[in-house]
Amino acid sequence: MNAEFFEAVEDIEAEKGIPRQYMYDKIKQAMLTAFRRDNPECEDNVEILLDEEKKRIEMKVNKVVVDEVEDPSHEINLEAAKKVSKRAKIGNVIGVPVETKQFGRIAAQSAKNVIIQGIREAERSMVYEEFTSKEHEILTGVVSHIEPRNGSVSIRISSNSEFTEAMLSANERIKTEALKEGDRIKVYVVEVRNSTRGPQVLISRTHPGLVKRLFELEVPEIYDGTVEIKSIAREAGSRTKMAVWSEDPDVDPIGACVGPKGGRVASIVNELGGEKIDIINYSENPEEYVAAALSPSEVVSVTMFEDGKSCRAIVPDSQLSLAIGKEGQNARLAAKLTGFKIDIKPQSEADAEDAEAETEE
């Protein structure tokens, strides 16, 4: 049985990656728990030895050899001690072997529970550590279940050899995306929490970080730092605006992201279910940055207000609806991308206001 025990621990280490020393510690704890349940008077004088080489497990109660025993849990008389060790003398401390088969049924069950709990804790710890290292990264998962009532999706995600189930809530799904069980999809790891029920991996398909990581995977210039993503504004499933910049004047950051014949951006658009992506040049000049952010609309001029947080953009009359966008989306994303509140006015209205101001003067 002892040999089988050590083989079982080796199998657990190989299959689950749980270090054998961790298991040995838990097993010692389990054996002590079981013994003390039936022998509460024995506290600190119990010793357990696990010998891998000899495939042997021993439990001993250390007792002092005395003439007359007053405390049986800590003392042993010389005659009994001689049966354990022929060299025993008065005053010696000897280890009295304990037969584990003497454990009661309840004590044995307690030991089993400690071992099982130890394995669960180790597995949870390993999963937590593995997925914590993947926060703000992309992982590929397989749709395992779709909840018809609220639209949340259970996804089995993996990282190296670790697997876990993560819940993609309805709020984190791309609304225009139709998923079915068995689909393989990429998800963005927002956060990993350690709860009483085990690690909880919070994932998203709507987070702007998903777009950023997809471009890092697709565009070598972003991955190596030649091109930098300065800001992203996203309305998942519909449109994303992304500002890019390069310190190298010989590198076109927009061209690098679009790729030859638009191949790079096209693959990301496909991954996001057809979501449109506007890529613009970032500028430290606020007027230039806002004008670029309002693309595809042309912009006549941008005037920053004194508060430093808002501005006015003048666009050709024919471009007003394009600048604002359907249901205000283009203007909304431009404001989110740049961080400025943008007041968009058609050129005719701006000219009329200027003329009126001149008349008043």
CORURGI-V755809 format. One record per residue. N is the residue number from 0. RES is the residue in three letters. SS is DSSP state (H for helix, E for strand, - for the rest). BURIAL is b if it has 9 or more other ideal C-beta (glycine too) atoms within 8 Angstrom, else e. Layout:
# CORURGI-V755809
n = {N,N}
res = {RES,RES}
ss = {SS,SS}
burial = {BURIAL,BURIAL}
This chain:
# CORURGI-V755809
n = {0,1,2,3,4,5,6,7,8,9,10,11,12,13,14,15,16,17,18,19,20,21,22,23,24,25,26,27,28,29,30,31,32,33,34,35,36,37,38,39,40,41,42,43,44,45,46,47,48,49,50,51,52,53,54,55,56,57,58,59,60,61,62,63,64,65,66,67,68,69,70,71,72,73,74,75,76,77,78,79,80,81,82,83,84,85,86,87,88,89,90,91,92,93,94,95,96,97,98,99,100,101,102,103,104,105,106,107,108,109,110,111,112,113,114,115,116,117,118,119,120,121,122,123,124,125,126,127,128,129,130,131,132,133,134,135,136,137,138,139,140,141,142,143,144,145,146,147,148,149,150,151,152,153,154,155,156,157,158,159,160,161,162,163,164,165,166,167,168,169,170,171,172,173,174,175,176,177,178,179,180,181,182,183,184,185,186,187,188,189,190,191,192,193,194,195,196,197,198,199,200,201,202,203,204,205,206,207,208,209,210,211,212,213,214,215,216,217,218,219,220,221,222,223,224,225,226,227,228,229,230,231,232,233,234,235,236,237,238,239,240,241,242,243,244,245,246,247,248,249,250,251,252,253,254,255,256,257,258,259,260,261,262,263,264,265,266,267,268,269,270,271,272,273,274,275,276,277,278,279,280,281,282,283,284,285,286,287,288,289,290,291,292,293,294,295,296,297,298,299,300,301,302,303,304,305,306,307,308,309,310,311,312,313,314,315,316,317,318,319,320,321,322,323,324,325,326,327,328,329,330,331,332,333,334,335,336,337,338,339,340,341,342,343,344,345,346,347,348,349,350,351,352,353,354,355,356,357,358,359,360}
res = {MET,ASN,ALA,GLU,PHE,PHE,GLU,ALA,VAL,GLU,ASP,ILE,GLU,ALA,GLU,LYS,GLY,ILE,PRO,ARG,GLN,TYR,MET,TYR,ASP,LYS,ILE,LYS,GLN,ALA,MET,LEU,THR,ALA,PHE,ARG,ARG,ASP,ASN,PRO,GLU,CYS,GLU,ASP,ASN,VAL,GLU,ILE,LEU,LEU,ASP,GLU,GLU,LYS,LYS,ARG,ILE,GLU,MET,LYS,VAL,ASN,LYS,VAL,VAL,VAL,ASP,GLU,VAL,GLU,ASP,PRO,SER,HIS,GLU,ILE,ASN,LEU,GLU,ALA,ALA,LYS,LYS,VAL,SER,LYS,ARG,ALA,LYS,ILE,GLY,ASN,VAL,ILE,GLY,VAL,PRO,VAL,GLU,THR,LYS,GLN,PHE,GLY,ARG,ILE,ALA,ALA,GLN,SER,ALA,LYS,ASN,VAL,ILE,ILE,GLN,GLY,ILE,ARG,GLU,ALA,GLU,ARG,SER,MET,VAL,TYR,GLU,GLU,PHE,THR,SER,LYS,GLU,HIS,GLU,ILE,LEU,THR,GLY,VAL,VAL,SER,HIS,ILE,GLU,PRO,ARG,ASN,GLY,SER,VAL,SER,ILE,ARG,ILE,SER,SER,ASN,SER,GLU,PHE,THR,GLU,ALA,MET,LEU,SER,ALA,ASN,GLU,ARG,ILE,LYS,THR,GLU,ALA,LEU,LYS,GLU,GLY,ASP,ARG,ILE,LYS,VAL,TYR,VAL,VAL,GLU,VAL,ARG,ASN,SER,THR,ARG,GLY,PRO,GLN,VAL,LEU,ILE,SER,ARG,THR,HIS,PRO,GLY,LEU,VAL,LYS,ARG,LEU,PHE,GLU,LEU,GLU,VAL,PRO,GLU,ILE,TYR,ASP,GLY,THR,VAL,GLU,ILE,LYS,SER,ILE,ALA,ARG,GLU,ALA,GLY,SER,ARG,THR,LYS,MET,ALA,VAL,TRP,SER,GLU,ASP,PRO,ASP,VAL,ASP,PRO,ILE,GLY,ALA,CYS,VAL,GLY,PRO,LYS,GLY,GLY,ARG,VAL,ALA,SER,ILE,VAL,ASN,GLU,LEU,GLY,GLY,GLU,LYS,ILE,ASP,ILE,ILE,ASN,TYR,SER,GLU,ASN,PRO,GLU,GLU,TYR,VAL,ALA,ALA,ALA,LEU,SER,PRO,SER,GLU,VAL,VAL,SER,VAL,THR,MET,PHE,GLU,ASP,GLY,LYS,SER,CYS,ARG,ALA,ILE,VAL,PRO,ASP,SER,GLN,LEU,SER,LEU,ALA,ILE,GLY,LYS,GLU,GLY,GLN,ASN,ALA,ARG,LEU,ALA,ALA,LYS,LEU,THR,GLY,PHE,LYS,ILE,ASP,ILE,LYS,PRO,GLN,SER,GLU,ALA,ASP,ALA,GLU,ASP,ALA,GLU,ALA,GLU,THR,GLU,GLU}
ss = {-,H,H,H,H,H,H,H,H,H,H,H,H,H,H,H,-,-,-,H,H,H,H,H,H,H,H,H,H,H,H,H,H,H,H,H,H,H,-,-,-,-,-,-,-,E,E,E,E,E,E,-,-,-,-,E,E,E,E,E,E,E,E,E,E,E,-,-,-,-,-,-,-,-,E,E,E,H,H,H,H,H,H,H,-,-,-,-,-,-,-,-,E,E,E,E,E,-,-,H,H,H,-,-,H,H,H,H,H,H,H,H,H,H,H,H,H,H,H,H,H,H,H,H,H,H,H,H,H,H,H,H,-,-,-,-,-,E,E,E,E,E,E,E,E,E,-,-,-,-,-,-,E,E,E,E,E,E,E,-,-,E,E,E,E,E,E,E,-,H,H,H,-,-,-,-,-,-,-,-,-,-,-,E,E,E,E,E,E,E,E,E,E,E,E,-,-,E,E,E,E,E,E,E,-,-,-,H,H,H,H,H,H,H,H,H,H,H,-,H,H,H,H,-,-,-,E,E,E,E,E,E,E,E,E,-,-,-,E,E,E,E,E,E,E,E,-,-,-,-,-,-,H,H,H,H,H,H,-,H,H,H,H,H,H,H,H,H,H,H,H,-,-,-,-,E,E,E,E,E,E,-,-,-,-,H,H,H,H,H,H,H,H,-,-,-,-,-,-,-,E,E,E,E,-,-,-,-,-,E,E,E,E,E,E,-,H,H,H,H,H,H,H,H,-,H,H,H,H,H,H,H,H,H,H,H,H,H,-,-,E,E,E,E,E,E,H,H,H,H,H,H,H,H,H,H,H,H,H,H,-}
burial = {e,e,e,e,b,b,e,e,b,b,e,b,b,e,e,b,e,b,e,b,e,b,b,b,e,b,b,b,b,b,b,b,b,b,b,b,b,b,e,e,e,b,e,e,b,b,b,b,b,b,b,e,e,e,b,e,b,e,b,b,b,b,b,b,b,b,e,e,e,e,e,e,b,e,b,b,b,b,e,e,b,b,e,b,e,e,e,b,e,e,e,b,e,b,b,b,e,b,e,b,e,e,b,e,e,e,b,b,e,b,b,b,b,b,b,e,e,b,b,e,e,b,b,b,e,b,b,b,e,b,b,e,e,b,b,e,e,b,b,b,b,b,b,e,e,b,b,e,e,e,b,b,b,b,b,b,b,b,b,e,e,b,e,b,e,b,b,b,e,e,e,b,b,b,e,e,b,e,b,e,e,e,e,e,b,b,b,b,b,b,e,b,e,e,e,e,e,b,b,b,b,b,b,b,b,b,b,b,b,b,b,b,b,b,b,b,e,b,b,e,b,b,e,e,e,b,b,b,b,e,b,b,b,b,b,b,b,e,b,b,b,b,b,b,b,b,e,e,e,e,b,e,b,b,e,b,b,b,b,e,e,e,e,b,b,b,b,b,b,e,e,b,b,e,b,e,b,b,b,b,b,b,b,e,e,b,b,b,b,b,b,b,b,b,e,e,b,e,b,e,e,b,e,b,b,e,e,e,e,b,b,b,b,b,b,b,e,e,b,b,e,b,b,b,b,e,e,e,b,b,b,b,b,b,b,b,b,b,e,b,e,b,e,b,b,b,b,e,e,b,e,e,e,e,e,e,e,e,e,e,e}
